[in-house]
Amino acid sequence: MQRSIPGYACIALLLLSVVALGQPKSSDVMTKPFITNVMKRVCDWQLANPVSFNARNENDWARAAFYTGVIATYQTTGDKHYLDAATAWAESFHWKLAQRFRHADDHAKGQTYLAIYAEKKDPVMIADIRHTFDSLILDPRPGREDWWWCDALFMAPPVLARLAAVTGERKYRDYLNTMFWDSHAFLYDQEEHLFYRDKSFFDKKTPRGRKTFWARGNGWVMAGTVRVLQYLPKDDPRYNNYVNLLREMAAAVKKIQSVDGLWRPSLLDEEEVPHPETSGSAFFCYALTWGINNNVLPAKDYLPVVKKAWAGLNHYVTAEGKLQWVQPIGASPDKVTIDNYQEYGSGAFLLAGSELYKIK
């Protein structure tokens, strides 16, 4: 990928600044003690510093994405404090999803409910999830209508995959597969092996004339895909389609990883927004590492990529545990500053750490 001299200079200055601040060496960040320590710092800081954008944020996908990371921190560290935090959050909603029962964003909390259900086996914890999807199955619409934006493929599909696994009811898998692959047919670029955020980007070009693919949007998809694969039986007729999708997207993002290990908001034109962006980068790191750990992606090709990404991400974790350079809530490549942070960024980072901890 061609990079201009100004782009290299910007990256070099950023790297020099973090080195000067005494950030950890890349050789240190792969150790298990480092990973558990930084996960706890990031999780604790974000729990203590919830983002308050509007009255709906407590009920939002942004916080739901964070709590997938809280659960991952519990599973990695064994510290029950994190399970208790997630349980208290879920109980505050009485284990219900949001009012917009068709909207995938409002299904995302179900990932945490199902994780807690796996620990405690209380049917109340998943009753509203079942009611919501039973209603949708009785009144279906195409994936391209209900899951018309690529972020949706993180929000709802993992809930359906795990719901099918815990209930043994095939209807949830069938609905998942029908919806996911219709959305895929609608939004996936077969040449670049990346997803458009939504149909408004089909003909949109960057200032340098390249197709516009949003980093976090594609991070949502890759993370959602591996979270489906965790619970989809290998004999499911669509299992290999998800595997092949992960492989195609992995190869695409591997080619465009930037010199600092992270990805830029506009994947094919890093000069459009020439700054690091940690939420999309963390989701890529998570999905690629899961692929290695589950023998879907060859370690010889992808372990250097995830090591570089994890080192790059850790350059932007403050001593207190704040993850910097997270693009604000949006729907396209946009400006980022070092002070920007969001709960979904922390959630993505924690998911990445949980998989890196398993690397052998």
C-alpha positions as a Markdown table, in Angstrom:
| # | Residue | x | y | z |
|---|---|---|---|---|
| 1 | Met | 0.0 | 0.0 | 0.0 |
| 2 | Gln | 1.4 | 3.4 | -1.0 |
| 3 | Arg | 2.0 | 5.8 | 1.9 |
| 4 | Ser | 2.9 | 9.4 | 1.5 |
| 5 | Ile | 5.9 | 10.9 | 3.3 |
| 6 | Pro | 3.5 | 13.1 | 5.5 |
| 7 | Gly | 1.7 | 9.9 | 6.5 |
| 8 | Tyr | 5.0 | 8.2 | 7.5 |
| 9 | Ala | 6.1 | 11.4 | 9.4 |
| 10 | Cys | 2.9 | 11.5 | 11.4 |
| 11 | Ile | 3.2 | 7.8 | 12.4 |
| 12 | Ala | 6.9 | 8.3 | 13.3 |
| 13 | Leu | 6.1 | 11.2 | 15.5 |
| 14 | Leu | 3.4 | 9.3 | 17.3 |
| 15 | Leu | 5.7 | 6.3 | 17.9 |
| 16 | Leu | 8.4 | 8.6 | 19.2 |
| 17 | Ser | 6.0 | 10.3 | 21.6 |
| 18 | Val | 4.8 | 7.0 | 23.2 |
| 19 | Val | 8.3 | 5.6 | 23.5 |
| 20 | Ala | 9.3 | 8.8 | 25.3 |
| 21 | Leu | 6.5 | 8.2 | 27.8 |
| 22 | Gly | 8.1 | 4.9 | 28.7 |
| 23 | Gln | 5.5 | 2.6 | 27.2 |
| 24 | Pro | 6.1 | -1.2 | 27.5 |
| 25 | Lys | 8.4 | -3.0 | 25.1 |
| 26 | Ser | 6.6 | -5.2 | 22.5 |
| 27 | Ser | 8.4 | -8.2 | 23.9 |
| 28 | Asp | 6.7 | -7.6 | 27.3 |
| 29 | Val | 3.1 | -7.2 | 26.1 |
| 30 | Met | 2.6 | -10.9 | 25.2 |
| 31 | Thr | 3.3 | -12.3 | 28.6 |
| 32 | Lys | 0.3 | -13.6 | 30.6 |
| 33 | Pro | 1.0 | -11.4 | 33.6 |
| 34 | Phe | 1.2 | -8.3 | 31.4 |
| 35 | Ile | -2.1 | -9.3 | 29.6 |
| 36 | Thr | -4.1 | -9.9 | 32.8 |
| 37 | Asn | -2.7 | -6.7 | 34.4 |
| 38 | Val | -3.6 | -4.5 | 31.5 |
| 39 | Met | -7.0 | -6.1 | 31.0 |
| 40 | Lys | -7.8 | -5.4 | 34.7 |
| 41 | Arg | -6.6 | -1.8 | 34.4 |
| 42 | Val | -8.6 | -1.1 | 31.3 |
| 43 | Cys | -11.7 | -2.8 | 32.7 |
| 44 | Asp | -11.5 | -1.1 | 36.1 |
| 45 | Trp | -10.9 | 2.3 | 34.6 |
| 46 | Gln | -13.9 | 2.0 | 32.2 |
| 47 | Leu | -16.2 | 0.7 | 34.9 |
| 48 | Ala | -15.3 | 3.7 | 37.0 |
| 49 | Asn | -15.7 | 6.1 | 34.1 |
| 50 | Pro | -18.9 | 5.3 | 32.2 |
| 51 | Val | -19.6 | 7.4 | 29.2 |
| 52 | Ser | -22.7 | 9.6 | 29.4 |
| 53 | Phe | -23.7 | 10.9 | 26.0 |
| 54 | Asn | -27.5 | 11.0 | 26.4 |
| 55 | Ala | -30.3 | 9.5 | 28.3 |
| 56 | Arg | -30.3 | 6.3 | 26.2 |
| 57 | Asn | -26.6 | 5.5 | 26.7 |
| 58 | Glu | -27.2 | 3.1 | 29.6 |
| 59 | Asn | -29.4 | 1.1 | 27.3 |
| 60 | Asp | -27.1 | 1.4 | 24.3 |
| 61 | Trp | -25.0 | -0.9 | 22.1 |
| 62 | Ala | -21.9 | 0.9 | 23.2 |
| 63 | Arg | -22.1 | -0.2 | 26.8 |
| 64 | Ala | -23.3 | -3.6 | 25.7 |
| 65 | Ala | -20.2 | -4.1 | 23.6 |
| 66 | Phe | -18.1 | -3.1 | 26.7 |
| 67 | Tyr | -19.7 | -5.7 | 28.8 |
| 68 | Thr | -18.7 | -8.4 | 26.4 |
| 69 | Gly | -15.2 | -7.4 | 27.4 |
| 70 | Val | -16.1 | -7.3 | 31.1 |
| 71 | Ile | -17.2 | -11.0 | 30.8 |
| 72 | Ala | -14.0 | -11.7 | 28.9 |
| 73 | Thr | -12.0 | -10.2 | 31.7 |
| 74 | Tyr | -13.8 | -12.4 | 34.2 |
| 75 | Gln | -13.2 | -15.5 | 32.2 |
| 76 | Thr | -9.5 | -14.6 | 31.7 |
| 77 | Thr | -8.6 | -13.6 | 35.3 |
| 78 | Gly | -11.2 | -15.6 | 37.3 |
| 79 | Asp | -11.9 | -12.5 | 39.3 |
| 80 | Lys | -15.5 | -12.7 | 40.3 |
| 81 | His | -15.7 | -8.9 | 40.7 |
| 82 | Tyr | -16.1 | -8.7 | 36.9 |
| 83 | Leu | -18.9 | -11.2 | 36.8 |
| 84 | Asp | -20.6 | -9.3 | 39.6 |
| 85 | Ala | -20.3 | -6.1 | 37.7 |
| 86 | Ala | -21.8 | -7.6 | 34.6 |
| 87 | Thr | -24.6 | -9.2 | 36.6 |
| 88 | Ala | -25.5 | -6.0 | 38.4 |
| 89 | Trp | -25.7 | -4.2 | 35.0 |
| 90 | Ala | -27.9 | -7.0 | 33.5 |
| 91 | Glu | -30.2 | -6.9 | 36.6 |
| 92 | Ser | -30.6 | -3.2 | 36.2 |
| 93 | Phe | -32.6 | -4.0 | 33.1 |
| 94 | His | -34.4 | -7.0 | 34.6 |
| 95 | Trp | -32.7 | -9.1 | 31.9 |
| 96 | Lys | -34.7 | -7.4 | 29.2 |
| 97 | Leu | -33.6 | -6.2 | 25.8 |
| 98 | Ala | -34.6 | -2.8 | 24.6 |
| 99 | Gln | -37.9 | -1.6 | 23.3 |
| 100 | Arg | -36.9 | -1.6 | 19.6 |
| 101 | Phe | -37.3 | -5.3 | 19.2 |
| 102 | Arg | -36.4 | -5.3 | 15.5 |
| 103 | His | -33.2 | -3.3 | 16.0 |
| 104 | Ala | -30.0 | -5.3 | 16.2 |
| 105 | Asp | -28.2 | -2.7 | 18.4 |
| 106 | Asp | -30.8 | -3.4 | 21.1 |
| 107 | His | -30.1 | -7.1 | 20.9 |
| 108 | Ala | -26.4 | -6.7 | 21.9 |
| 109 | Lys | -27.0 | -6.9 | 25.6 |
| 110 | Gly | -28.1 | -10.5 | 25.1 |
| 111 | Gln | -24.5 | -11.6 | 24.7 |
| 112 | Thr | -23.8 | -10.7 | 28.3 |
| 113 | Tyr | -27.1 | -12.1 | 29.5 |
| 114 | Leu | -26.3 | -15.5 | 27.9 |
| 115 | Ala | -22.7 | -15.5 | 29.3 |
| 116 | Ile | -24.1 | -15.0 | 32.8 |
| 117 | Tyr | -26.8 | -17.6 | 32.1 |
| 118 | Ala | -24.0 | -20.1 | 31.3 |
| 119 | Glu | -22.7 | -19.6 | 34.9 |
| 120 | Lys | -26.0 | -19.5 | 36.8 |
| 121 | Lys | -28.6 | -21.3 | 34.7 |
| 122 | Asp | -31.5 | -19.1 | 35.6 |
| 123 | Pro | -34.1 | -19.2 | 32.8 |
| 124 | Val | -35.2 | -15.7 | 33.7 |
| 125 | Met | -31.9 | -14.4 | 32.3 |
| 126 | Ile | -32.7 | -15.4 | 28.8 |
| 127 | Ala | -36.5 | -15.3 | 28.8 |
| 128 | Asp | -36.8 | -11.9 | 27.0 |
| 129 | Ile | -34.1 | -12.9 | 24.5 |
| 130 | Arg | -36.2 | -15.9 | 23.5 |
| 131 | His | -39.4 | -13.8 | 23.4 |
| 132 | Thr | -37.7 | -11.2 | 21.2 |
| 133 | Phe | -36.3 | -13.6 | 18.6 |
| 134 | Asp | -39.4 | -15.8 | 18.7 |
| 135 | Ser | -41.4 | -12.7 | 17.7 |
| 136 | Leu | -39.0 | -11.9 | 14.9 |
| 137 | Ile | -39.0 | -15.4 | 13.6 |
| 138 | Leu | -42.8 | -15.2 | 13.3 |
| 139 | Asp | -42.6 | -11.9 | 11.4 |
| 140 | Pro | -39.3 | -12.1 | 9.4 |
| 141 | Arg | -37.8 | -9.5 | 7.1 |
| 142 | Pro | -34.7 | -9.9 | 4.9 |
| 143 | Gly | -31.3 | -9.4 | 6.5 |
| 144 | Arg | -30.7 | -6.4 | 4.2 |
| 145 | Glu | -33.8 | -4.7 | 5.8 |
| 146 | Asp | -33.4 | -5.5 | 9.5 |
| 147 | Trp | -29.5 | -5.8 | 9.4 |
| 148 | Trp | -28.9 | -3.2 | 6.8 |
| 149 | Trp | -25.7 | -1.8 | 8.4 |
| 150 | Cys | -22.6 | -3.9 | 8.9 |
| 151 | Asp | -22.3 | -3.1 | 12.7 |
| 152 | Ala | -25.5 | -5.2 | 13.1 |
| 153 | Leu | -23.5 | -8.3 | 12.4 |
| 154 | Phe | -21.8 | -8.0 | 15.8 |
| 155 | Met | -24.9 | -7.0 | 17.7 |
| 156 | Ala | -27.4 | -9.7 | 17.0 |
| 157 | Pro | -25.8 | -12.8 | 15.3 |
| 158 | Pro | -23.7 | -13.9 | 18.4 |
| 159 | Val | -26.8 | -13.8 | 20.5 |
| 160 | Leu | -28.7 | -16.0 | 18.1 |
| 161 | Ala | -25.8 | -18.5 | 17.8 |
| 162 | Arg | -25.4 | -18.8 | 21.6 |
| 163 | Leu | -29.2 | -18.9 | 22.1 |
| 164 | Ala | -29.4 | -21.9 | 19.7 |
| 165 | Ala | -26.6 | -23.6 | 21.6 |
| 166 | Val | -28.0 | -23.2 | 25.1 |
| 167 | Thr | -31.6 | -24.1 | 24.1 |
| 168 | Gly | -30.9 | -26.7 | 21.5 |
| 169 | Glu | -33.5 | -25.1 | 19.2 |
| 170 | Arg | -32.5 | -25.1 | 15.6 |
| 171 | Lys | -34.9 | -22.3 | 14.6 |
| 172 | Tyr | -32.5 | -19.7 | 16.1 |
| 173 | Arg | -29.6 | -20.9 | 13.9 |
| 174 | Asp | -31.8 | -21.1 | 10.8 |
| 175 | Tyr | -32.9 | -17.5 | 11.4 |
| 176 | Leu | -29.3 | -16.4 | 12.0 |
| 177 | Asn | -28.1 | -18.0 | 8.8 |
| 178 | Thr | -30.9 | -16.6 | 6.7 |
| 179 | Met | -30.4 | -13.1 | 8.1 |
| 180 | Phe | -26.6 | -13.0 | 8.1 |
| 181 | Trp | -26.0 | -14.2 | 4.6 |
| 182 | Asp | -28.6 | -11.9 | 3.1 |
| 183 | Ser | -26.9 | -9.0 | 4.8 |
| 184 | His | -23.6 | -10.3 | 3.6 |
| 185 | Ala | -24.9 | -10.5 | 0.0 |
| 186 | Phe | -26.0 | -6.9 | 0.3 |
| 187 | Leu | -23.0 | -5.2 | 1.9 |
| 188 | Tyr | -19.9 | -7.4 | 1.1 |
| 189 | Asp | -17.5 | -6.3 | -1.6 |
| 190 | Gln | -16.3 | -9.5 | -3.3 |
| 191 | Glu | -13.2 | -7.8 | -4.8 |
| 192 | Glu | -11.8 | -6.1 | -1.6 |
| 193 | His | -13.3 | -8.7 | 0.8 |
| 194 | Leu | -14.5 | -5.9 | 3.1 |
| 195 | Phe | -18.0 | -4.7 | 4.1 |
| 196 | Tyr | -19.5 | -1.4 | 3.2 |
| 197 | Arg | -21.0 | 0.2 | 6.3 |
| 198 | Asp | -24.4 | 0.6 | 4.5 |
| 199 | Lys | -25.7 | 1.2 | 1.0 |
| 200 | Ser | -24.9 | 4.9 | 1.1 |
| 201 | Phe | -21.2 | 3.8 | 0.7 |
| 202 | Phe | -21.6 | 1.7 | -2.4 |
| 203 | Asp | -20.5 | 4.5 | -4.7 |
| 204 | Lys | -18.7 | 6.7 | -2.2 |
| 205 | Lys | -15.0 | 7.3 | -2.8 |
| 206 | Thr | -12.3 | 8.7 | -0.6 |
| 207 | Pro | -10.5 | 12.0 | -1.5 |
| 208 | Arg | -7.9 | 9.9 | -3.4 |
| 209 | Gly | -10.6 | 7.9 | -5.3 |
| 210 | Arg | -10.6 | 4.7 | -3.4 |
| 211 | Lys | -13.6 | 2.7 | -2.1 |
| 212 | Thr | -14.6 | 3.7 | 1.4 |
| 213 | Phe | -14.4 | 1.0 | 4.0 |
| 214 | Trp | -14.7 | 1.9 | 7.6 |
| 215 | Ala | -12.3 | 0.2 | 10.0 |
| 216 | Arg | -14.6 | -0.2 | 13.0 |
| 217 | Gly | -17.5 | -1.3 | 10.8 |
| 218 | Asn | -15.3 | -4.1 | 9.4 |
| 219 | Gly | -14.0 | -4.8 | 13.0 |
| 220 | Trp | -17.6 | -5.3 | 14.1 |
| 221 | Val | -18.2 | -7.8 | 11.4 |
| 222 | Met | -15.0 | -9.8 | 12.0 |
| 223 | Ala | -15.6 | -9.9 | 15.8 |
| 224 | Gly | -19.2 | -10.9 | 15.3 |
| 225 | Thr | -18.2 | -13.6 | 12.9 |
| 226 | Val | -15.8 | -15.3 | 15.4 |
| 227 | Arg | -18.4 | -14.9 | 18.2 |
| 228 | Val | -20.9 | -16.8 | 15.9 |
| 229 | Leu | -18.3 | -19.5 | 15.2 |
| 230 | Gln | -17.7 | -20.1 | 18.9 |
| 231 | Tyr | -21.3 | -21.5 | 19.3 |
| 232 | Leu | -22.1 | -22.7 | 15.8 |
| 233 | Pro | -21.8 | -26.5 | 15.4 |
| 234 | Lys | -19.2 | -27.6 | 12.8 |
| 235 | Asp | -21.9 | -29.6 | 11.0 |
| 236 | Asp | -24.1 | -26.6 | 10.5 |
| 237 | Pro | -24.5 | -26.1 | 6.7 |
| 238 | Arg | -23.2 | -22.5 | 7.0 |
| 239 | Tyr | -20.2 | -23.2 | 9.3 |
| 240 | Asn | -17.6 | -23.2 | 6.5 |
| 241 | Asn | -19.1 | -20.1 | 5.0 |
| 242 | Tyr | -18.3 | -18.2 | 8.2 |
| 243 | Val | -14.9 | -19.7 | 8.3 |
| 244 | Asn | -14.2 | -18.7 | 4.7 |
| 245 | Leu | -15.5 | -15.2 | 5.4 |
| 246 | Leu | -13.1 | -14.8 | 8.3 |
| 247 | Arg | -10.2 | -16.0 | 6.2 |
| 248 | Glu | -11.0 | -13.6 | 3.4 |
| 249 | Met | -11.4 | -10.6 | 5.6 |
| 250 | Ala | -8.3 | -11.6 | 7.6 |
| 251 | Ala | -6.2 | -11.6 | 4.4 |
| 252 | Ala | -7.6 | -8.2 | 3.4 |
| 253 | Val | -6.9 | -6.5 | 6.7 |
| 254 | Lys | -3.4 | -8.1 | 7.0 |
| 255 | Lys | -2.4 | -6.4 | 3.8 |
| 256 | Ile | -3.3 | -2.9 | 5.0 |
| 257 | Gln | -2.0 | -3.0 | 8.6 |
| 258 | Ser | -0.1 | 0.2 | 9.2 |
| 259 | Val | 3.5 | 0.5 | 10.3 |
| 260 | Asp | 2.6 | 1.1 | 13.9 |
| 261 | Gly | 0.5 | -2.1 | 14.1 |
| 262 | Leu | -2.9 | -0.4 | 14.0 |
| 263 | Trp | -5.4 | 0.4 | 11.2 |
| 264 | Arg | -6.6 | 3.8 | 10.1 |
| 265 | Pro | -10.3 | 4.7 | 10.1 |
| 266 | Ser | -10.5 | 4.5 | 6.3 |
| 267 | Leu | -9.0 | 1.1 | 5.5 |
| 268 | Leu | -8.0 | 1.7 | 1.8 |
| 269 | Asp | -6.9 | 5.3 | 2.2 |
| 270 | Glu | -5.0 | 5.9 | 5.4 |
| 271 | Glu | -4.4 | 9.5 | 4.4 |
| 272 | Glu | -8.1 | 10.3 | 4.6 |
| 273 | Val | -7.9 | 10.2 | 8.4 |
| 274 | Pro | -4.2 | 9.8 | 9.1 |
| 275 | His | -4.4 | 8.8 | 12.7 |
| 276 | Pro | -4.4 | 5.5 | 14.6 |
| 277 | Glu | -7.8 | 4.2 | 15.6 |
| 278 | Thr | -8.0 | 1.7 | 18.4 |
| 279 | Ser | -11.5 | 0.3 | 18.4 |
| 280 | Gly | -11.4 | -1.1 | 14.9 |
| 281 | Ser | -7.8 | -2.2 | 15.5 |
| 282 | Ala | -8.7 | -4.0 | 18.7 |
| 283 | Phe | -11.6 | -5.9 | 17.0 |
| 284 | Phe | -9.3 | -7.0 | 14.2 |
| 285 | Cys | -6.7 | -8.1 | 16.8 |
| 286 | Tyr | -9.4 | -10.1 | 18.6 |
| 287 | Ala | -10.8 | -11.8 | 15.5 |
| 288 | Leu | -7.3 | -12.7 | 14.1 |
| 289 | Thr | -6.1 | -14.1 | 17.4 |
| 290 | Trp | -9.3 | -16.2 | 17.8 |
| 291 | Gly | -8.6 | -17.5 | 14.3 |
| 292 | Ile | -5.1 | -18.6 | 15.3 |
| 293 | Asn | -6.2 | -20.1 | 18.5 |
| 294 | Asn | -8.9 | -22.2 | 16.7 |
| 295 | Asn | -6.8 | -23.3 | 13.8 |
| 296 | Val | -8.8 | -21.2 | 11.3 |
| 297 | Leu | -5.8 | -18.9 | 10.5 |
| 298 | Pro | -2.2 | -20.1 | 10.2 |
| 299 | Ala | -0.1 | -18.8 | 13.0 |
| 300 | Lys | 2.9 | -18.4 | 10.8 |
| 301 | Asp | 1.0 | -15.8 | 8.7 |
| 302 | Tyr | -1.0 | -14.1 | 11.4 |
| 303 | Leu | 0.8 | -14.2 | 14.7 |
| 304 | Pro | 3.2 | -11.4 | 13.6 |
| 305 | Val | 0.2 | -9.3 | 12.7 |
| 306 | Val | -1.5 | -9.8 | 16.1 |
| 307 | Lys | 1.7 | -9.2 | 18.0 |
| 308 | Lys | 2.2 | -6.0 | 16.2 |
| 309 | Ala | -1.4 | -4.9 | 16.7 |
| 310 | Trp | -1.4 | -5.7 | 20.4 |
| 311 | Ala | 1.9 | -3.8 | 20.9 |
| 312 | Gly | 0.4 | -0.9 | 19.0 |
| 313 | Leu | -2.8 | -0.9 | 21.1 |
| 314 | Asn | -0.8 | -1.0 | 24.4 |
| 315 | His | 1.1 | 2.1 | 23.4 |
| 316 | Tyr | -2.2 | 4.0 | 23.8 |
| 317 | Val | -3.3 | 2.6 | 27.2 |
| 318 | Thr | -2.5 | 5.2 | 29.9 |
| 319 | Ala | -1.2 | 4.2 | 33.3 |
| 320 | Glu | -4.7 | 4.5 | 34.7 |
| 321 | Gly | -6.2 | 2.2 | 32.1 |
| 322 | Lys | -7.8 | 4.6 | 29.6 |
| 323 | Leu | -7.6 | 3.4 | 26.0 |
| 324 | Gln | -7.0 | 6.4 | 23.7 |
| 325 | Trp | -7.5 | 7.1 | 20.0 |
| 326 | Val | -11.0 | 5.6 | 19.9 |
| 327 | Gln | -13.1 | 7.1 | 17.2 |
| 328 | Pro | -16.4 | 8.6 | 18.6 |
| 329 | Ile | -19.8 | 7.1 | 17.8 |
| 330 | Gly | -20.4 | 7.5 | 14.1 |
| 331 | Ala | -21.0 | 5.6 | 10.9 |
| 332 | Ser | -17.9 | 6.3 | 8.7 |
| 333 | Pro | -14.2 | 7.1 | 8.8 |
| 334 | Asp | -13.9 | 10.3 | 10.8 |
| 335 | Lys | -11.5 | 12.4 | 12.8 |
| 336 | Val | -10.0 | 10.9 | 16.0 |
| 337 | Thr | -7.9 | 12.6 | 18.7 |
| 338 | Ile | -5.7 | 11.0 | 21.2 |
| 339 | Asp | -8.1 | 11.9 | 24.0 |
| 340 | Asn | -11.1 | 10.2 | 22.5 |
| 341 | Tyr | -12.3 | 7.1 | 24.4 |
| 342 | Gln | -15.5 | 5.0 | 24.3 |
| 343 | Glu | -16.8 | 2.0 | 26.0 |
| 344 | Tyr | -16.9 | -0.2 | 22.9 |
| 345 | Gly | -13.2 | 0.5 | 22.4 |
| 346 | Ser | -12.4 | -0.8 | 25.9 |
| 347 | Gly | -14.7 | -3.8 | 25.2 |
| 348 | Ala | -12.8 | -4.6 | 22.0 |
| 349 | Phe | -9.5 | -4.3 | 23.7 |
| 350 | Leu | -10.6 | -6.7 | 26.5 |
| 351 | Leu | -11.8 | -9.2 | 23.9 |
| 352 | Ala | -8.4 | -9.1 | 22.2 |
| 353 | Gly | -6.6 | -9.5 | 25.5 |
| 354 | Ser | -8.7 | -12.6 | 26.3 |
| 355 | Glu | -7.7 | -14.3 | 23.1 |
| 356 | Leu | -4.0 | -13.2 | 23.3 |
| 357 | Tyr | -3.9 | -14.8 | 26.8 |
| 358 | Lys | -4.6 | -18.2 | 25.2 |
| 359 | Ile | -1.8 | -17.9 | 22.6 |
| 360 | Lys | 0.7 | -20.8 | 23.1 |
